[in-house]
Amino acid sequence: MAWLVVVAGFVFGLNFLLNGHGAAAGFGIVDPSGYYVVKGVRDLAYALTALILLVLRQRRALGWVVLADSVIPIGDFFSVVTSGGSLAYAAAVHGSAAVLVLITAALLLRESAHAPSAPAGDLRPRPATAR
């Protein structure tokens, strides 16, 4: 079932990228303002995923999720630029977000490579490790 969720995400995402109008019709939203809700829900889902991994102290997994999700601001950058938006605005907003996300992912992955990870569900504080 978990693989089905992964495959479905790829299929739906690629369908929207490669066949936007057809995918939009299949999604069922006629009024384009309905996509604001779709965007908001997806951003909240990403934030909840990151929050769960952070609370469970799964920092290495969080680093990989953040790295994978760096495609979001990178895609947003290209979306703005190719849809008539300003390059300067796209770089200032989405380019800077992409850089921040990539730095965060690198720091999480670097940090967790040096620290022992806690078992899932272990919420006890861990002592800081010397570097």
N, C-alpha and C positions, 0 to 999 in steps of 0.2 A: 504494500500500500504506500509506503514511503517513497518508493521509486516512482509510483504512479503520480504522486504529487509533484515530484521533480520533473518528470516528463511533461506533465500537463503545463507546468509553468513555462517550460521551453517552447512548447507548441503554441500556447496562447500568446506568449511574448513575441515569438517570431512571426506569427500570423499578423499581429498588429503592426509590426515593423515592415513586413513585406506586402501585406494586403490590408492596409488601414481601413479603407472604406468597407470592404467585405467583412472584416473583423468587427468593425463598429456596428454594422447591421446585425451581425450574429450576436453581438453583446446585448442588443435591444435598446440602446439609448438613441433616441431620435434628436433630442435637444442637446447640442454640444456642451451646454453648461453642466450637463450630467457628468461629464468627465472630471469636473472639479471634485466630486464626491469620490470617484474612482481613484484619482490621484491621492486624495487625502487618506483614504482607507489603506492604500498600498504603503504610503509613508508611515502610517501608524503601525501597520503590520511589521515593517522593517524595524521600527523603534522598539516594538514589543519583543521581537526576536533578539535584538541586541540587549535589551534589558534583562531578559531571562538568562542569557548566557553570562551577563555581568553579575547578576545576583547569585547564580550558581557557581561563580568563580571559574568559569570555563573560558579563561582569557585567551588561550591559544585558539580555541574554536571561534571565539569572538573575533580574533584577528583575521582568521580566514573568511568569516562572514563579511566583515568590514571590507576586506580586500575585494571579495567577489562583488559586493554592492557598490564598489567604486565606479562600476559601469553606469550607475544612476546619474551622478553629476556629469560624467563624461558624455553620456547620451543626451542629457539636458543641454549641455553646451552645444553639441552639434544640432540638436533640434532647434534651438534658438537661432543659430547662425543660418541654417538652411531654410528657416521659415520667415525670413525677412527681419529678424532681430539684429541688433547691433553687435558686432564682434567685440567691441569694448565692453558692452554690458554682459555679454555671454562669458567673457573672460573674467570680469570682475566678480560676477555672482557664481557662475557654475564652474568656471576654471579654478577659482580659489577654493571652492568647496571640494572639488576633485583632489586638489593638492592636499588639503587638510585631511580628507578621508584616507588618502594613500599614506600620509605620514602617520596617522593614527594606526592604520593597519600594520605598518612597519614596526612601530613602537610596541604594539601588542604582541606581534610575532617574535620580536627580538627579546622582549621581556619574558615571555612565557617559555622561550627556549632555554633560559637560564634558571627558571624557577620550577620547583616541583608543583604539579597541578593537584588540586584537591579533588577527591572523589566527588562525583555528581551528587548534589544534595547536601554536601558537607558545608554548612554555612558558618562554621567556627572560624574566627580570625586566625590567619596564619602569620607566623613571625616573618618579618622582612628578611630577604636573603641579601647577603653582601655581594657586591659586584666587584 
